[in-house]
Amino acid sequence: MKEEYEIRVCSSELIQEELNELRQESWGLTQSNIDVVYGPMVEIDRKEDPIRKHLTIWYKGKIVASSRYGFHNDLNDVPYSDFFKADPTMNIALPTVSLSRVVVHPDHRRKNLSMLLLNHSLDMAKNDTANSVLGFPFSWRLNHLLKRGFTEIKALSGANAAFPLETVYVVLKAVKNSN
């Protein structure tokens, strides 16, 4: 029997508890880890709406995969904006979309859910008339995006407070709008 998944675009504020639960189950974080280490990101999720939304995949009434989608007319609103401002060679075509914080529940991995989130994000970027899409993968997701037409433009060592020893990569893809 084929599993029935539903993709939804949600405000971070409305699904924060569900996102915390998904992060706990997926990354092995305890609630105190989320409060202490991941807490600042949770606060960012709340205050940055409506420019950032979460694409979520639901299964049997529960979020099993999620990614954050942000639409930006200003480079100051992009995640890791200080790195872009410090390097004038990073020419980002605005408006741009940022994709980050992809998480898939362990019981639902290897079912192409991250690909579903990525494809839906790219479709949304086209509909929103973005000129580019930025991704911020860790090393284990980098090749996933490079194979789909993204170009690596920078590696940011120690840039993520939740995973300070992990390098975050910045990848870029031009969006071809049909409008």
C-alpha positions as semicolon CSV with decimal commas, in nm:
position;residue;x (nm);y (nm);z (nm)
1;M;0,000;0,000;0,000
2;K;0,140;0,339;-0,101
3;E;0,180;0,592;0,178
4;E;-0,027;0,910;0,152
5;Y;0,174;1,227;0,207
6;E;0,039;1,582;0,196
7;I;0,252;1,892;0,144
8;R;0,145;2,217;0,313
9;V;0,288;2,567;0,345
10;C;0,262;2,677;0,708
11;S;0,346;2,974;0,924
12;S;0,626;2,884;1,165
13;E;0,430;3,028;1,454
14;L;0,136;2,792;1,406
15;I;0,342;2,473;1,395
16;Q;0,632;2,549;1,631
17;E;0,559;2,266;1,874
18;E;0,529;2,015;1,589
19;L;0,859;2,139;1,441
20;N;1,031;2,101;1,779
21;E;0,899;1,745;1,808
22;L;1,020;1,661;1,456
23;R;1,365;1,807;1,529
24;Q;1,387;1,610;1,855
25;E;1,296;1,282;1,687
26;S;1,512;1,343;1,380
27;W;1,827;1,487;1,532
28;G;1,815;1,319;1,872
29;L;1,782;1,648;2,056
30;T;1,624;1,657;2,398
31;Q;1,385;1,938;2,484
32;S;1,656;2,103;2,694
33;N;1,893;2,091;2,390
34;I;1,628;2,262;2,181
35;D;1,569;2,523;2,450
36;V;1,939;2,597;2,506
37;V;2,110;2,531;2,172
38;Y;1,831;2,553;1,918
39;G;1,619;2,805;2,110
40;P;1,748;3,114;1,929
41;M;1,646;2,959;1,596
42;V;1,299;2,885;1,731
43;E;1,270;3,252;1,826
44;I;1,385;3,351;1,474
45;D;1,115;3,124;1,330
46;R;0,855;3,319;1,527
47;K;0,965;3,676;1,464
48;E;1,053;3,651;1,094
49;D;0,709;3,560;0,964
50;P;0,563;3,632;0,711
51;I;0,876;3,641;0,490
52;R;0,966;3,290;0,601
53;K;0,736;2,992;0,591
54;H;0,780;2,623;0,644
55;L;0,705;2,372;0,374
56;T;0,584;2,068;0,561
57;I;0,499;1,714;0,463
58;W;0,227;1,553;0,671
59;Y;0,152;1,185;0,721
60;K;-0,137;1,064;0,935
61;G;-0,183;1,408;1,095
62;K;0,183;1,455;1,186
63;I;0,468;1,654;1,029
64;V;0,728;1,408;0,899
65;A;0,943;1,648;0,693
66;S;0,997;2,021;0,680
67;S;1,210;2,292;0,525
68;R;1,214;2,666;0,570
69;Y;1,137;2,891;0,270
70;G;1,217;3,262;0,278
71;F;1,152;3,522;0,007
72;H;1,393;3,816;0,018
73;N;1,400;4,151;-0,162
74;D;1,685;4,269;0,059
75;L;2,015;4,090;0,115
76;N;1,999;4,191;0,484
77;D;1,707;3,949;0,530
78;V;1,893;3,646;0,392
79;P;2,030;3,389;0,643
80;Y;2,402;3,447;0,712
81;S;2,367;3,795;0,557
82;D;2,688;3,913;0,726
83;F;2,887;3,673;0,510
84;F;2,730;3,815;0,193
85;K;2,795;4,174;0,299
86;A;3,158;4,091;0,385
87;D;3,224;3,940;0,039
88;P;3,121;4,172;-0,244
89;T;3,205;3,903;-0,503
90;M;2,897;3,709;-0,395
91;N;2,658;3,856;-0,646
92;I;2,309;3,737;-0,549
93;A;2,031;3,827;-0,793
94;L;1,741;3,972;-0,595
95;P;1,473;3,891;-0,519
96;T;1,602;3,559;-0,393
97;V;1,458;3,265;-0,204
98;S;1,642;3,093;0,080
99;L;1,594;2,726;0,162
100;S;1,717;2,596;0,494
101;R;1,654;2,368;0,792
102;V;1,554;2,057;0,600
103;V;1,459;1,781;0,838
104;V;1,303;1,440;0,769
105;H;1,179;1,204;1,039
106;P;1,396;0,886;1,058
107;D;1,096;0,661;0,983
108;H;1,031;0,850;0,658
109;R;1,383;0,881;0,518
110;R;1,478;0,734;0,179
111;K;1,133;0,814;0,041
112;N;1,237;1,123;-0,159
113;L;1,062;1,362;0,080
114;S;1,351;1,610;0,072
115;M;1,330;1,602;-0,310
116;L;0,956;1,673;-0,285
117;L;1,029;1,971;-0,058
118;L;1,301;2,097;-0,294
119;N;1,084;2,066;-0,607
120;H;0,792;2,238;-0,437
121;S;1,028;2,516;-0,319
122;L;1,162;2,569;-0,672
123;D;0,807;2,587;-0,809
124;M;0,716;2,842;-0,542
125;A;1,029;3,045;-0,626
126;K;0,923;3,061;-0,992
127;N;0,569;3,163;-0,896
128;D;0,706;3,427;-0,658
129;T;0,925;3,559;-0,947
130;A;1,253;3,507;-0,762
131;N;1,571;3,543;-0,967
132;S;1,773;3,299;-0,758
133;V;1,750;3,036;-0,488
134;L;2,003;3,005;-0,206
135;G;2,047;2,685;-0,010
136;F;2,239;2,633;0,313
137;P;2,313;2,259;0,335
138;F;2,548;2,075;0,564
139;S;2,805;1,846;0,401
140;W;2,570;1,546;0,394
141;R;2,319;1,740;0,178
142;L;2,563;1,932;-0,041
143;N;2,584;1,676;-0,324
144;H;2,205;1,641;-0,320
145;L;2,175;2,008;-0,426
146;L;2,476;2,013;-0,658
147;K;2,322;1,728;-0,859
148;R;2,010;1,942;-0,902
149;G;2,180;2,240;-1,063
150;F;2,295;2,439;-0,763
151;T;2,649;2,580;-0,759
152;E;2,860;2,595;-0,443
153;I;2,965;2,955;-0,378
154;K;3,104;2,948;-0,025
155;A;3,174;2,726;0,275
156;L;3,101;2,879;0,616
157;S;3,288;2,692;0,890
158;G;3,134;2,722;1,234
159;A;2,850;2,939;1,101
160;N;2,568;2,744;1,263
161;A;2,516;2,785;1,637
162;A;2,323;2,458;1,665
163;F;2,602;2,257;1,500
164;P;2,919;2,467;1,551
165;L;3,163;2,201;1,428
166;E;2,976;2,142;1,103
167;T;3,044;2,347;0,789
168;V;2,745;2,514;0,627
169;Y;2,771;2,549;0,251
170;V;2,611;2,826;0,049
171;V;2,475;2,708;-0,284
172;L;2,302;2,912;-0,553
173;K;2,070;2,832;-0,842
174;A;1,929;3,073;-1,100
175;V;1,553;3,057;-1,143
176;K;1,408;3,058;-1,491
177;N;1,072;3,227;-1,477
178;S;0,819;3,169;-1,750
179;N;0,652;3,507;-1,678
